[in-house]
Amino acid sequence: MGLLLMAAACETGRHASAGFRLPAYGDVERGKATFVALQCNTCHEVAGTDLPRPTAQPAVPFVLGGLVTREVSDGYLVTSIINPSHTIAGRPKEMVAVGDKSRMPEYGDNITVRQLTDVVAFLQSRYTFRRPMGDYPAHL
């Protein structure tokens, strides 16, 4: 019964992230340069970097990168870049949205696949995953 419920909860179809993988050749330094060229750093602070502090007002209330207890998928980052309004839920809406749309521009028409792959590699290099204490996988 438990396995049936878990299987039913897995997202399938065209919006599922299962199987989504960017090429492994993303370049962290090119990604950092693209992040700056697209002026992402004017709104986003990235943990552990020497980028200038964001200047946008109101400030974006979270830092990209750093210690996380849930792995950040490439699919999540790609979606956040090309369709930022998709991930507004759970954020302080008044700080990240205008109406029902993200303040962040959609980059679908302004970024190449190579640049997107590099930016995701750069951001992924800034995250450190640590499993929370007491969160152990079940053995069947």
C-alpha positions, -999 to +999 in steps of 0.1 A: +000+000+000+028+025+009+046+018-023+014+024-043+009+058-026+045+068-032+042+058-069+010+078-072+027+109-057+055+108-083+049+134-110+047+120-146+040+136-179+054+165-197+060+186-166+079+158-147+116+164-140+124+127-140+151+120-166+159+157-171+197+161-173+218+189-186+251+180-204+280+174-180+302+200-199+288+231-181+316+254-173+315+270-138+337+301-148+317+307-180+285+304-160+297+329-134+306+353-163+272+348-179+255+353-145+272+387-144+267+396-181+229+390-177+230+411-145+216+383-123+239+396-096+220+429-093+192+409-077+207+376-065+234+370-039+254+338-044+269+321-014+307+318-014+314+342-043+332+375-047+303+390-067+292+425-058+262+426-034+228+429-051+214+464-055+177+457-064+150+471-042+132+455-026+160+430-020+155+394-030+150+376+003+171+345-002+207+336-012+215+312-040+238+284-030+250+275+004+241+246+027+208+229+017+190+198+031+173+190-002+193+187-034+186+214-059+179+198-093+191+211-127+155+210-137+145+233-109+172+258-117+164+257-155+127+263-147+136+291-123+156+308-151+133+304-181+099+305-162+106+323-129+068+328-122+065+290-118+084+291-085+068+320-067+048+298-043+063+297-009+083+329-013+075+363+003+053+372-027+055+410-020+093+408-024+096+387-055+064+394-075+045+421-092+009+409-092+011+372-101+043+375-121+079+372-109+100+404-109+126+383-125+126+385-163+121+353-183+154+344-200+140+319-226+146+343-255+178+358-241+200+328-232+216+301-253+216+265-242+253+267-237+249+297-214+221+281-195+241+249-190+270+270-177+249+292-154+234+260-139+269+245-135+280+277-117+249+277-094+252+240-087+289+245-077+277+269-049+253+244-032+264+220-005+240+192+003+238+178+038+212+152+048+193+164+079+200+145+111+176+117+116+166+116+079+177+081+070+164+062+040+141+033+048+153-002+040+127-026+027 
